[in-house]
Amino acid sequence: MAVKVTLRHKKISKGRQSLYLDFYPAIPHPETGEPTRREFLGLYIFEKPKSPIDKKHKTETLKIAD
């Protein structure tokens, strides 16, 4: 069965969003072997970028995540 992977984001503090991969169906966790649906990437973007630097950061981070 093929695994579908989607890039998603979750709201966190200070107007930021955390990026993660959502797997369907669940895959085995590499270390524990238990089924898991999410893998957080450790990448963060601004929810509403205000300055050109923030906008560039958001664009570049999304390119990295893709």
C-alpha positions in Angstrom: 0.0 0.0 0.0 1.4 3.4 -1.0 2.0 6.0 1.7 0.7 9.5 1.1 2.8 12.3 2.6 1.6 15.9 3.0 3.5 18.9 4.3 1.4 20.6 7.0 1.8 23.4 9.5 0.8 23.8 13.2 0.3 27.1 15.0 2.8 27.7 17.9 3.7 30.7 20.0 4.7 34.2 18.9 2.9 34.1 15.6 4.9 31.2 14.2 4.0 27.9 12.6 5.9 24.6 12.9 6.2 22.5 9.7 5.7 18.7 9.8 5.1 15.8 7.5 1.8 14.0 7.8 1.8 10.3 6.7 -1.3 8.3 5.7 -1.5 5.5 6.6 0.8 5.6 9.7 4.3 4.4 9.3 6.6 2.7 11.8 8.7 5.1 13.8 12.4 4.5 12.9 13.6 4.2 16.5 10.6 2.7 18.4 8.8 0.8 15.7 5.4 2.1 16.9 3.1 3.5 14.2 3.3 7.3 13.8 1.5 9.8 11.6 3.7 12.9 12.0 7.3 13.8 11.7 8.2 17.4 12.8 10.9 18.9 10.7 12.3 21.5 13.2 11.5 24.3 10.6 9.4 27.3 11.5 7.8 30.1 9.5 6.0 33.3 10.4 2.2 33.1 10.2 1.9 36.6 8.9 5.3 37.9 7.7 5.5 41.7 8.0 8.9 42.7 6.7 10.6 41.7 3.4 13.1 39.6 5.4 10.3 37.7 7.1 8.7 37.0 3.7 12.0 35.8 2.2 12.5 33.6 5.2 9.1 32.0 4.8 9.6 31.4 1.1 13.1 29.9 1.5 12.0 27.7 4.4 9.0 26.3 2.5 11.4 25.5 -0.4 13.6 23.6 1.9 10.7 21.7 3.4 9.4 20.7 0.0 
